[in-house]
């Protein structure tokens, strides 16, 4: 068995596990009361499974409030996660949680009709992680789907695992799928399933009222790559470090 065949076999085992966990509850649309451009996909137990922002390309009418969503959207998310779960590279590991919670953002933002979006997420060949050549360099990305005979990709931010704005590319800009996956370090089925369990469990048990407000200082210290702080807090943190340095220096030198 080649490494690529091992990868495909692992994906086949991970996919039904992820799909079963994500479809254990019905997902319904919940429109934000304060912002009409924010959509949440909420389970019957109140847990927020997915969230994204609408763009000028689409309208709130695409996502009727309180209505159950088609399972093809959940299948799209599960299909993508099962294809990234076996990869050990940190850039893809950092993206896993973001994909589970925001994976629809890149594709749905470029369609103005629900029918087109449904057709896009129903394409079984997509999505999958890959690398795309832009300005002479290869960047980690998600190959999201097709629109107007063009391949839509979203580059992964290496630092914090978020997805950048979707952009169209031609197939020649993507790495050779089989050869690229053959060169990757692939987890076993058991390890990949354990990874999937971990990320889905974190998604389900996340606080229901969680917001994307500015992170706490503890979050910045423990996970600086995934956090941003205001200039005021940044200056205060720097001053605290400087003061602590001089206090320790005074104690050590005894003056």
Buried (B, 14 or more C-beta within 10 A) or exposed (E): EEBBEBBBBBBEBBBEBBBEBBBEBEBBBBBBEEEEBBBBBBBEEEBBBBBBEBBEEBBBEBBEEEEEBBBBBBBBBBBBBBBBBBBEEEBBBBBBBBBBBBBBBBBBBBBEEBEBBBBBBBEEEBBBBBBBBBEEEBBBBBBBBBBEEEBBBBBBBEEBBBBBEBBBBEEEBBBEEBEBBBEBEBBEBEBBBBBBBEBBEEBBEBEEEEEEEEBEBEEBEEEEEBBEBEEEBEEEBEEEEEEEEEEEEEEEEEE
